């Protein structure tokens, strides 16, 4: 490969894969040192001049000037050394310009292997950086492939590849190749195969990030998400609090004609979302958390910590409990209280 072709290839590598030219040049220099060591009997005392702007690619091997050469890889006779530097003397070092073609097949292969590894290292570094910047953030991914056996979705996030396991997908998800979907990057890990992102569509914090993206009042801190409880794909309860008395926290999250919350529900394939107002008063908060059911009163158990009894109208009992106990279960998780629901007619009047 001629110098011009080499630098053009590196430039293309930077453009297509995002690997900086300087990074690859550093790897190439290390490859050349390794090749010299292999071809010149362990001599890796090299000087490498690479200038992409001038198309310069020069490699020099430093040798000791002697009267009688015993080891040509490390020594050069005085007569030949003075052709390079007329003032050189015995026992001094001189830099001998090399023809890289002389490195030989083994040295060239060594260089190629190191350069390939450099490309892999560069890509891993870029992938790790890209994932790290998006840790605990909501991102848009493109579905590239679905494994028919495991159901795992192969995704492209920016220039990086990621995998969304079946157990991190919503039960209602039905992806197709080419779909653009929202995913939450839970964490970033690195192993022998390189960095990989742990991504999810079921994580409760995904809901937080989605509301931050849809609701300007949450993004700017006027409205705060205090608690989230979620049974992914089915139902979520969100407790919000306004820091400005003139801003309705629930109304801000719902948006004009429900536009904000509906956009999130649509992305989550119809997952129901209950938005309630957070209150420091546990009785008020527990009553709100059981929405959409009406609550007559909440009675705090003085003997057991975080335990309460909630009285609801007779016709609201099934709504308060929810399908298979989901509503009261999510309310308990949202508030941190153990909730015992009773219909009004079961309460003994003294």
C-alpha positions as CSV (number, residue, x, y, z in Angstrom):
1,X,0.0,0.0,0.0
2,X,1.4,3.4,-1.0
3,X,1.6,6.2,1.6
4,X,-1.3,8.1,0.0
5,X,-3.5,5.0,0.0
6,X,-2.7,4.3,3.6
7,X,-3.7,7.8,4.8
8,X,-6.8,7.7,2.7
9,X,-7.8,4.4,4.2
10,X,-7.2,5.8,7.7
11,X,-9.3,8.8,6.9
12,X,-12.1,6.6,5.6
13,X,-11.9,4.5,8.8
14,X,-12.3,7.6,10.9
15,X,-15.3,8.7,8.9
16,X,-17.1,5.4,8.7
17,X,-16.3,3.9,12.2
18,X,-15.5,7.0,14.1
19,X,-11.9,5.8,15.0
20,X,-9.6,8.8,15.1
21,X,-6.6,8.8,12.7
22,X,-4.2,9.6,15.5
23,X,-5.4,6.6,17.4
24,X,-4.7,4.3,14.4
25,X,-1.4,6.0,13.7
26,X,-0.3,5.2,17.2
27,X,-1.2,1.5,16.7
28,X,0.6,1.5,13.3
29,X,3.8,2.8,15.0
30,X,3.6,0.1,17.6
31,X,3.1,-2.5,14.9
32,X,6.2,-1.2,13.0
33,X,8.3,-1.5,16.2
34,X,7.1,-5.1,16.7
35,X,7.9,-5.8,13.0
36,X,11.4,-4.3,13.3
37,X,12.0,-6.4,16.5
38,X,11.0,-9.5,14.6
39,X,13.0,-8.8,11.4
40,X,16.1,-7.2,12.9
41,X,17.1,-9.7,15.6
42,X,15.3,-7.9,18.4
43,X,16.3,-4.4,17.5
44,X,13.3,-2.2,18.2
45,X,15.3,1.1,18.6
46,X,13.2,2.8,15.9
47,X,12.4,6.4,14.8
48,X,9.1,6.7,13.0
49,X,8.0,9.9,11.2
50,X,4.4,9.9,10.0
51,X,2.8,13.0,8.6
52,X,-0.6,12.5,6.9
53,X,-0.7,16.1,5.7
54,X,2.5,15.7,3.7
55,X,2.0,12.0,2.9
56,X,5.3,11.2,4.8
57,X,5.8,7.7,6.2
58,X,9.4,7.1,7.2
59,X,10.9,4.4,9.4
60,X,14.5,4.5,10.8
61,X,16.4,1.9,12.7
62,X,19.1,3.1,15.0
63,X,22.4,1.1,14.7
64,X,25.8,1.4,16.4
65,X,28.8,2.4,14.3
66,X,31.6,-0.2,14.3
67,X,34.8,-1.1,12.4
68,X,33.7,-4.7,11.9
69,X,30.1,-5.7,11.7
70,X,29.1,-8.8,13.7
71,X,25.4,-8.2,14.0
72,X,24.0,-6.4,10.9
73,X,20.7,-5.8,12.7
74,X,22.3,-3.7,15.4
75,X,25.6,-2.5,13.8
76,X,26.7,-0.6,10.8
77,X,30.3,-0.2,9.4
78,X,31.8,3.3,9.7
79,X,32.1,3.7,5.9
80,X,28.4,3.2,5.3
81,X,27.4,5.2,8.4
82,X,29.3,8.3,7.0
83,X,27.1,8.2,3.9
84,X,24.3,9.1,6.3
85,X,26.2,11.4,8.6
86,X,29.7,12.5,7.5
87,X,30.6,13.4,11.1
88,X,29.6,10.1,12.7
89,X,32.3,8.3,14.8
90,X,32.8,4.8,16.1
91,X,30.4,3.7,18.9
92,X,27.9,6.4,18.1
93,X,24.4,5.8,16.9
94,X,23.1,6.5,13.5
95,X,19.5,6.3,12.1
96,X,19.3,4.0,9.0
97,X,16.3,4.6,6.8
98,X,14.4,1.3,6.2
99,X,12.5,0.1,3.2
100,X,9.4,-1.3,4.8
101,X,9.2,-3.9,2.0
102,X,12.2,-5.6,3.7
103,X,10.3,-6.4,6.8
104,X,9.3,-9.7,5.4
105,X,6.1,-11.7,5.4
106,X,6.2,-12.5,9.1
107,X,6.8,-9.0,10.2
108,X,4.1,-7.7,7.8
109,X,1.6,-10.2,9.2
110,X,2.6,-9.1,12.7
111,X,1.9,-5.5,11.8
112,X,-1.5,-6.4,10.2
113,X,-2.6,-8.3,13.3
114,X,-1.7,-5.4,15.6
115,X,-3.4,-2.9,13.4
116,X,-6.6,-5.1,13.3
117,X,-6.4,-5.3,17.1
118,X,-6.1,-1.6,17.2
119,X,-9.2,-1.2,15.1
120,X,-11.1,-3.5,17.5
121,X,-9.7,-1.6,20.5
122,X,-10.8,1.6,19.0
123,X,-14.3,0.4,18.2
124,X,-14.6,-1.0,21.8
125,X,-13.4,2.3,23.2
126,X,-15.9,4.3,21.1
127,X,-18.7,1.9,22.0
128,X,-17.9,2.1,25.7
129,X,-17.8,5.9,25.5
130,X,-21.1,6.0,23.6
131,X,-22.9,3.8,26.1
132,X,-21.3,5.5,29.2
133,X,-22.7,8.9,27.9
134,X,-26.2,7.4,27.8
135,X,-26.1,5.4,31.0
136,X,-29.5,5.7,32.8
137,X,-30.9,7.6,29.9
138,X,-33.7,7.0,27.4
139,X,-32.5,6.4,23.9
140,X,-34.0,5.6,20.5
141,X,-32.9,2.3,19.0
142,X,-33.4,0.7,15.6
143,X,-34.5,-3.0,15.6
144,X,-32.1,-4.9,13.3
145,X,-33.1,-8.5,14.0
146,X,-35.3,-10.7,16.2
147,X,-34.0,-14.1,17.3
148,X,-36.9,-16.5,16.5
149,X,-36.0,-18.8,19.3
150,X,-35.1,-16.6,22.2
151,X,-37.0,-13.5,21.2
152,X,-34.0,-11.3,21.8
153,X,-34.0,-8.2,19.7
154,X,-30.7,-7.0,18.2
155,X,-30.6,-3.2,18.2
156,X,-28.5,-0.4,16.9
157,X,-28.0,2.5,19.2
158,X,-26.1,5.2,17.4
159,X,-23.1,3.3,16.0
160,X,-23.2,0.7,18.8
161,X,-24.9,-2.7,18.9
162,X,-27.0,-3.8,21.8
163,X,-29.4,-6.7,22.7
164,X,-32.8,-6.4,24.3
165,X,-33.6,-9.8,26.0
166,X,-37.2,-11.1,25.9
167,X,-37.5,-10.6,29.7
168,X,-36.7,-6.9,29.3
169,X,-39.4,-6.4,26.7
170,X,-43.1,-5.7,27.4
171,X,-45.5,-8.6,27.0
172,X,-47.3,-6.4,24.4
173,X,-44.1,-5.6,22.3
174,X,-44.2,-6.9,18.8
175,X,-41.1,-5.7,17.1
176,X,-40.3,-5.8,13.4
177,X,-37.0,-5.1,11.7
178,X,-36.5,-1.4,11.0
179,X,-38.7,-0.3,14.0
180,X,-37.6,2.7,16.0
181,X,-38.2,2.0,19.7
182,X,-37.4,3.6,23.0
183,X,-35.2,1.7,25.5
184,X,-33.6,2.6,28.8
185,X,-29.9,2.0,29.4
186,X,-29.8,0.6,32.9
187,X,-26.0,0.0,33.1
188,X,-22.9,-0.5,31.1
189,X,-20.6,-3.5,31.6
190,X,-17.4,-4.6,30.0
191,X,-16.1,-8.2,29.6
192,X,-13.7,-10.1,27.4
193,X,-16.0,-9.5,24.4
194,X,-16.0,-5.8,25.0
195,X,-18.5,-3.3,26.4
196,X,-22.2,-4.0,26.4
197,X,-25.2,-2.1,27.6
198,X,-27.9,-3.6,29.8
199,X,-31.0,-2.2,28.3
200,X,-34.7,-2.5,29.3
201,X,-38.2,-1.5,28.4
202,X,-39.6,-2.8,31.8
203,X,-37.5,-0.7,34.2
204,X,-39.5,1.8,36.3
205,X,-36.9,4.6,35.6
206,X,-37.8,4.3,31.9
207,X,-41.2,5.9,32.8
208,X,-39.4,8.8,34.6
209,X,-37.2,9.5,31.5
210,X,-40.2,9.3,29.2
211,X,-42.1,11.9,31.2
212,X,-39.0,14.1,31.4
213,X,-38.9,14.0,27.6
214,X,-42.6,14.8,27.1
215,X,-43.3,17.2,30.0
216,X,-41.2,20.4,30.0
217,X,-42.3,21.2,33.6
218,X,-40.6,17.9,34.7
219,X,-37.5,18.6,32.7
220,X,-37.1,22.1,34.1
221,X,-37.8,20.9,37.7
222,X,-41.1,22.7,38.2
223,X,-42.8,19.3,38.6
224,X,-41.0,16.5,40.3
225,X,-41.6,12.7,40.0
226,X,-41.6,11.5,43.6
227,X,-42.3,7.8,43.2
228,X,-43.0,5.2,40.5
229,X,-44.5,1.8,40.8
230,X,-44.8,-0.3,37.7
231,X,-45.9,-3.7,36.4
232,X,-44.4,-3.3,33.0
233,X,-46.7,-3.7,30.0
234,X,-49.8,-3.6,32.2
235,X,-50.0,-0.6,34.6
236,X,-47.9,2.2,36.2
237,X,-48.6,4.6,39.0
238,X,-46.8,7.9,39.1
239,X,-46.7,10.2,42.1
240,X,-45.9,13.8,41.1
241,X,-45.5,17.1,43.0
242,X,-45.5,20.7,41.8
243,X,-43.1,23.2,43.3
244,X,-45.1,26.0,41.9
245,X,-48.6,26.5,43.3
246,X,-49.7,27.9,39.9
247,X,-48.7,24.7,38.1
248,X,-51.0,21.7,38.2
249,X,-48.6,18.7,38.4
250,X,-51.1,16.1,37.2
251,X,-52.4,18.4,34.4
252,X,-48.9,19.1,33.2
253,X,-48.2,15.4,32.9
254,X,-51.4,14.7,31.1
255,X,-51.0,17.6,28.7
256,X,-53.5,19.3,26.4
257,X,-56.3,16.8,25.6
258,X,-54.1,14.1,27.1
259,X,-51.4,14.5,24.4
260,X,-48.4,14.0,26.6
261,X,-49.4,10.9,28.5
262,X,-51.0,9.4,25.4
263,X,-47.7,9.7,23.6
264,X,-46.1,7.6,26.4
265,X,-49.0,5.1,26.5
266,X,-48.7,4.6,22.7
267,X,-44.9,4.0,23.0
268,X,-45.6,1.4,25.8
269,X,-48.2,-0.4,23.7
270,X,-51.2,0.6,25.7
271,X,-49.8,0.3,29.3
272,X,-52.2,2.1,31.6
273,X,-50.7,5.1,33.6
274,X,-52.3,6.5,36.7
275,X,-50.9,9.9,37.7
276,X,-51.6,11.0,41.3
277,X,-50.5,13.9,43.5
278,X,-47.8,13.2,46.1
279,X,-48.6,14.3,49.6
280,X,-46.4,14.2,52.8
281,X,-49.6,13.3,54.7
282,X,-49.7,9.5,54.3
283,X,-53.5,9.4,54.6
284,X,-54.0,11.8,51.6
285,X,-51.2,10.1,49.6
286,X,-52.6,6.6,50.2
287,X,-56.1,7.7,49.2
288,X,-54.7,9.3,46.0
289,X,-52.6,6.2,45.2
290,X,-55.7,4.0,45.1
291,X,-57.0,6.1,42.2
292,X,-59.2,5.6,40.2
293,X,-61.1,4.2,43.2
294,X,-62.8,6.6,45.6
295,X,-61.7,6.4,49.3
296,X,-63.9,7.3,52.3
297,X,-61.1,7.4,54.8
298,X,-57.7,6.0,55.7
299,X,-57.0,4.7,59.2
300,X,-53.4,4.4,60.3
301,X,-52.6,1.4,62.4
302,X,-50.8,2.8,65.5
303,X,-49.5,-0.6,66.5
304,X,-47.8,-1.7,63.2
305,X,-45.4,0.5,61.2
306,X,-46.6,1.6,57.8
307,X,-49.8,-0.4,58.0
308,X,-53.2,1.1,57.3
309,X,-56.9,0.2,56.7
310,X,-58.7,1.9,53.9
311,X,-62.5,2.2,53.8
312,X,-64.1,2.5,50.3
313,X,-67.7,2.6,49.2
314,X,-69.2,-0.8,48.7
315,X,-69.4,-0.4,44.9
316,X,-65.7,0.7,44.8
317,X,-64.2,-2.4,46.4
318,X,-63.3,-4.3,43.3
319,X,-62.0,-1.1,41.6
320,X,-59.8,-0.3,44.6
321,X,-58.4,-3.8,44.7
322,X,-58.0,-4.0,40.9
323,X,-57.7,-7.0,38.6
324,X,-55.9,-9.8,40.6
325,X,-55.1,-7.2,43.2
326,X,-53.0,-5.0,40.9
327,X,-54.4,-1.6,41.9
328,X,-53.8,-2.0,45.6
329,X,-50.5,-3.8,45.0
330,X,-49.2,-0.9,43.0
331,X,-50.6,1.6,45.5
332,X,-48.7,-0.2,48.3
333,X,-45.5,-0.1,46.3
334,X,-45.9,3.5,45.4
335,X,-46.6,4.7,49.0
336,X,-44.5,2.1,50.9
337,X,-47.5,1.3,53.1
338,X,-49.2,-2.1,53.6
339,X,-52.9,-1.4,52.7
340,X,-55.9,-3.4,53.9
341,X,-59.0,-2.4,51.9
342,X,-62.5,-2.9,53.4
343,X,-65.9,-2.0,52.0
344,X,-68.0,0.5,53.9
345,X,-70.7,-2.0,54.9
346,X,-68.1,-4.2,56.7
347,X,-67.2,-1.5,59.2
348,X,-68.9,-1.8,62.6
349,X,-70.4,1.4,63.8
350,X,-70.0,1.9,67.5
